[in-house]
């Protein structure tokens, strides 16, 4: 029995107690008038008023249970998420064109081409994501995820999505997918794929480090090139088994980022070496005077 069923059962028993107590008290007060003996009459009257007061108390208890019972229980015991069935895709019947003009009663126009509905492929783990698996824990086949709710933000205290929707207009800083889960095993590999028009734009895969049940969310900031307009899809896998999928639409052109010029560093002048001093030439002594030849006498 869950909390809601228990509160409903207690409320029903309180209402039944109100009716029974009031009837017993009313009958006791009415029957006390016919008694001759004073002590018996007083005891009967006292019993009747106690029953009426009990019915009033039970009525107050019933009101309290109906108004505050369930929220008070949830304040002490955190509710576990209820697994929701994943909706199956239903193929829409195609429109059959009826011929409006019949040339002759004997000739029936046979359409040369007929539109055959195509099945939507089941989501699967791409090879580049599967190669990054590191966990050896066997996934629990009973693990379930609720349908995804997309929003621009989230209240972390109550896990309430902020500005939820399925169509978002640029500019967009980030988007979140909020969900509830149950039956998860610690250490099992789980993966989240973000696709735009069927093409993978971002993914993350890692071992599960959260609790077995509760609420969670995945976040994606602006992917490379910004939030381009198109049809987006988010897929969640446990191991290689697909668990849930959600879709949303982005409209409008993302704002262009103006590049900021980074000033280049100005080279500092290098220190110029002071020229070395030139040595002064040493003094070269002059040659001594050559003596004149002596005069040779004439014979």
Beta strands, then each sheet from edge to edge (+ up, - down):
strand 1: 144-145
strand 2: 149-155
strand 3: 160-164
strand 4: 167-169
strand 5: 174-182
strand 6: 189-196
strand 7: 199-207
strand 8: 214-221
strand 9: 230-238
strand 10: 241-251
sheet 1: 1+ 5- 2+ 3-
sheet 2: 1+ 5- 8+
sheet 3: 4+ 10+ 9- 6+ 7-
end
